[in-house]
């Protein structure tokens, strides 16, 4: 999956995108609100690991037809990302659902006529949003597990706000990178998927207008959350806004100076998970701060993978991402270390009681880690495997495969912990 810089703009109030519930309650025994939240998150986990079109994301090395292809000693299961043959399934009966499935799997528009929803999914890079939704789920489930007096309505509002903010950030990144001359028709951003403006999918004015509209919706959410939770919501949102803009926009351009990757760790951890937790409970304990870093490590590996893939373009351009500064070999080793650190941190957090014992189910993702470990230990192949949809991205896709599996299992373990109490 070729994620954009996963930062957020104002209004996300560091909540996280998407899984929430209405009604009162506070975790196990806390009434119908807590139970409802667990149910929603459980559905998300099932969808995340199923073949339901709505959650198959770009870069996941999809596995529909069981074919193998070998590219320079890389033996990976890949798939033809073209529309599947007619089946009695729902997606086959609905051309629209089939189109949306294609976009969410590949980040590219479907063949033929492109409907309005598919066009919006491409422009906003919606295929990367499941990682934001997972962060939201983690925040809500941590609150439920610790028997907090959760206000699920505010959690839902923060979650929606962050999804919108992630969308706004994607739009602004494309706009800023185009304005400063980073994005071009030969740069990876326009190679693995259409650039909204360069592909003439939307005009610059249209892209700016869309970003402003989404940010305005986020601002409205921020006003509500601030009125109900106080000034810390402004601090969370303002931090996200500053980091999001500074990631690509002058004068700071954090990405250009090796600070983009640490920024992602902060945003997807303390700001996303921590902010959503605060919106739901009204406080942010140190233990939750540490717990937020576990999933943030996984998300950062995806960006590390993407920036490793872009070394040949970023180096001559003077964009000194962390992989450019370290070199490909050291950057690959660092990414592997971050993957391992996720498991170590989860085990430590279980030992301290911050995470439930059931969270140890994440160890079932180790076989997936083993599959991507080999390719991460070798240089990128000169050519992509057959039907690989998002080339020239390679390590980003591998990291996303692992992140999706490990993150989904963490959510599942939290659901079990909330239900079982351990």
URQUIFEN-V422305 format. One record per residue. N is the residue number from 0. RES is the residue in three letters. D_LAST is the distance of its C-alpha to the last C-alpha in Angstrom with 2 decimals. Layout:
n->{N;N}
res->{RES;RES}
d_last->{D_LAST;D_LAST}
//
This chain:
n->{0;1;2;3;4;5;6;7;8;9;10;11;12;13;14;15;16;17;18;19;20;21;22;23;24;25;26;27;28;29;30;31;32;33;34;35;36;37;38;39;40;41;42;43;44;45;46;47;48;49;50;51;52;53;54;55;56;57;58;59;60;61;62;63;64;65;66;67;68;69;70;71;72;73;74;75;76;77;78;79;80;81;82;83;84;85;86;87;88;89;90;91;92;93;94;95;96;97;98;99;100;101;102;103;104;105;106;107;108;109;110;111;112;113;114;115;116;117;118;119;120;121;122;123;124;125;126;127;128;129;130;131;132;133;134;135;136;137;138;139;140;141;142;143;144;145;146;147;148;149;150;151;152;153;154;155;156;157;158;159;160;161;162;163;164;165;166;167;168;169;170;171;172;173;174;175;176;177;178;179;180;181;182;183;184;185;186;187;188;189;190;191;192;193;194;195;196;197;198;199;200;201;202;203;204;205;206;207;208;209;210;211;212;213;214;215;216;217;218;219;220;221;222;223;224;225;226;227;228;229;230;231;232;233;234;235;236;237;238;239;240;241;242;243;244;245;246;247;248;249;250;251;252;253;254;255;256;257;258;259;260;261;262;263;264;265;266;267;268;269;270;271;272;273;274;275;276;277;278;279;280;281;282;283;284;285;286;287;288;289;290;291;292;293;294;295;296;297;298;299;300;301;302;303;304;305;306;307;308;309;310;311;312;313;314;315;316;317;318;319;320;321;322;323;324;325;326;327;328;329;330;331;332;333;334;335;336;337;338;339;340;341;342;343;344;345;346;347;348;349;350;351;352;353;354;355;356;357;358;359;360;361;362;363;364;365;366;367;368;369;370;371;372;373;374;375;376;377;378;379;380;381;382;383;384;385;386;387;388;389;390;391;392;393;394;395;396;397;398;399;400;401;402;403;404;405;406;407;408;409;410;411;412;413;414;415;416;417;418;419;420;421}
res->{UNK;UNK;UNK;UNK;UNK;UNK;UNK;UNK;UNK;UNK;UNK;UNK;UNK;UNK;UNK;UNK;UNK;UNK;UNK;UNK;UNK;UNK;UNK;UNK;UNK;UNK;UNK;UNK;UNK;UNK;UNK;UNK;UNK;UNK;UNK;UNK;UNK;UNK;UNK;UNK;UNK;UNK;UNK;UNK;UNK;UNK;UNK;UNK;UNK;UNK;UNK;UNK;UNK;UNK;UNK;UNK;UNK;UNK;UNK;UNK;UNK;UNK;UNK;UNK;UNK;UNK;UNK;UNK;UNK;UNK;UNK;UNK;UNK;UNK;UNK;UNK;UNK;UNK;UNK;UNK;UNK;UNK;UNK;UNK;UNK;UNK;UNK;UNK;UNK;UNK;UNK;UNK;UNK;UNK;UNK;UNK;UNK;UNK;UNK;UNK;UNK;UNK;UNK;UNK;UNK;UNK;UNK;UNK;UNK;UNK;UNK;UNK;UNK;UNK;UNK;UNK;UNK;UNK;UNK;UNK;UNK;UNK;UNK;UNK;UNK;UNK;UNK;UNK;UNK;UNK;UNK;UNK;UNK;UNK;UNK;UNK;UNK;UNK;UNK;UNK;UNK;UNK;UNK;UNK;UNK;UNK;UNK;UNK;UNK;UNK;UNK;UNK;UNK;UNK;UNK;UNK;UNK;UNK;UNK;UNK;UNK;UNK;UNK;UNK;UNK;UNK;UNK;UNK;UNK;UNK;UNK;UNK;UNK;UNK;UNK;UNK;UNK;UNK;UNK;UNK;UNK;UNK;UNK;UNK;UNK;UNK;UNK;UNK;UNK;UNK;UNK;UNK;UNK;UNK;UNK;UNK;UNK;UNK;UNK;UNK;UNK;UNK;UNK;UNK;UNK;UNK;UNK;UNK;UNK;UNK;UNK;UNK;UNK;UNK;UNK;UNK;UNK;UNK;UNK;UNK;UNK;UNK;UNK;UNK;UNK;UNK;UNK;UNK;UNK;UNK;UNK;UNK;UNK;UNK;UNK;UNK;UNK;UNK;UNK;UNK;UNK;UNK;UNK;UNK;UNK;UNK;UNK;UNK;UNK;UNK;UNK;UNK;UNK;UNK;UNK;UNK;UNK;UNK;UNK;UNK;UNK;UNK;UNK;UNK;UNK;UNK;UNK;UNK;UNK;UNK;UNK;UNK;UNK;UNK;UNK;UNK;UNK;UNK;UNK;UNK;UNK;UNK;UNK;UNK;UNK;UNK;UNK;UNK;UNK;UNK;UNK;UNK;UNK;UNK;UNK;UNK;UNK;UNK;UNK;UNK;UNK;UNK;UNK;UNK;UNK;UNK;UNK;UNK;UNK;UNK;UNK;UNK;UNK;UNK;UNK;UNK;UNK;UNK;UNK;UNK;UNK;UNK;UNK;UNK;UNK;UNK;UNK;UNK;UNK;UNK;UNK;UNK;UNK;UNK;UNK;UNK;UNK;UNK;UNK;UNK;UNK;UNK;UNK;UNK;UNK;UNK;UNK;UNK;UNK;UNK;UNK;UNK;UNK;UNK;UNK;UNK;UNK;UNK;UNK;UNK;UNK;UNK;UNK;UNK;UNK;UNK;UNK;UNK;UNK;UNK;UNK;UNK;UNK;UNK;UNK;UNK;UNK;UNK;UNK;UNK;UNK;UNK;UNK;UNK;UNK;UNK;UNK;UNK;UNK;UNK;UNK;UNK;UNK;UNK;UNK;UNK;UNK;UNK;UNK;UNK;UNK;UNK;UNK;UNK;UNK;UNK;UNK;UNK;UNK;UNK;UNK;UNK;UNK;UNK;UNK;UNK;UNK;UNK;UNK;UNK;UNK;UNK}
d_last->{33.18;35.54;33.75;35.79;34.90;31.64;32.52;32.87;35.61;35.88;34.02;30.83;29.69;27.18;25.20;24.43;25.88;25.12;22.00;21.86;22.25;24.55;24.23;22.54;18.99;16.18;12.79;11.01;13.78;15.99;18.48;19.74;19.69;15.96;15.87;18.89;17.52;14.63;17.47;19.71;17.42;16.72;20.49;20.96;18.90;20.90;24.07;23.38;23.45;26.03;29.77;30.09;32.83;31.29;28.74;30.73;31.65;34.49;34.19;31.53;34.00;33.79;33.98;35.75;38.84;38.08;40.70;40.82;43.03;43.86;44.83;45.98;43.78;40.69;39.37;37.11;36.32;37.87;39.12;42.04;40.86;43.77;43.32;42.24;44.69;44.83;42.08;41.34;38.17;37.83;38.39;41.62;42.92;42.50;44.30;42.54;39.04;40.33;41.66;38.45;36.56;39.09;38.78;34.99;35.20;38.08;38.61;42.15;44.13;44.88;48.33;51.00;50.76;47.78;46.49;45.53;41.75;41.91;44.11;41.66;38.74;40.91;42.10;38.66;37.10;34.42;33.13;31.16;29.41;26.27;25.09;25.51;23.67;20.70;20.77;20.82;17.80;15.83;17.16;16.42;12.83;12.24;14.06;12.17;8.68;10.57;12.18;15.47;18.60;18.95;22.41;21.87;25.60;25.96;23.11;24.96;28.19;26.98;25.59;28.95;30.73;29.21;30.02;33.53;33.71;32.75;35.50;37.92;37.21;37.98;41.21;42.18;41.51;43.85;46.39;46.31;46.42;49.35;51.17;50.93;52.03;48.88;48.40;51.29;52.03;51.62;48.36;45.11;43.89;46.78;46.51;43.00;43.25;45.97;46.31;46.68;50.01;51.49;50.98;52.60;49.65;49.93;52.28;51.45;52.14;49.91;47.03;47.51;47.72;44.49;42.68;44.19;43.23;39.57;39.55;41.20;38.43;35.91;38.04;37.94;34.16;34.28;36.71;34.44;31.32;33.50;34.95;31.58;29.61;32.48;34.02;30.90;30.76;34.29;33.30;30.56;32.98;35.97;34.20;33.27;36.80;38.49;36.49;36.95;40.68;41.16;39.50;42.63;45.17;47.85;48.28;44.93;43.92;40.82;40.51;44.02;43.29;40.15;37.87;36.52;33.62;32.36;32.81;30.50;27.77;28.17;28.49;25.66;23.30;24.02;26.39;24.68;20.97;21.87;24.53;22.56;19.86;22.81;24.48;21.51;20.70;23.87;22.62;21.38;19.59;20.30;16.73;16.80;20.24;19.13;16.30;19.06;21.12;18.98;19.94;23.28;24.11;23.94;26.14;28.55;29.02;30.40;32.92;33.79;34.54;36.67;38.60;39.21;40.68;42.91;44.31;47.71;48.14;46.60;48.49;52.02;50.98;49.95;46.35;44.65;41.04;38.90;39.59;43.29;43.25;41.38;43.04;41.46;40.53;38.77;37.07;35.71;34.46;32.79;31.05;29.77;28.54;26.62;24.95;23.90;22.81;20.21;18.35;19.00;17.72;14.41;13.93;15.08;12.86;9.71;11.65;12.34;8.96;10.61;8.66;5.05;5.48;6.45;9.10;10.91;12.41;14.94;16.64;18.07;20.25;22.05;24.71;25.54;25.85;28.16;30.32;30.94;31.24;34.67;36.25;34.92;36.67;40.00;42.21;42.15;44.35;47.72;47.23;44.28;43.27;44.86;43.53;41.27;41.16;40.60;42.79;43.58;39.84;38.25;35.65;34.19;33.62;32.07;29.66;28.73;27.99;25.38;24.02;23.67;21.77;19.43;18.92;18.34;15.67;13.90;14.14;12.98;9.79;9.27;10.35;7.94;4.97;7.36;8.25;5.57;3.80;0.00}
//
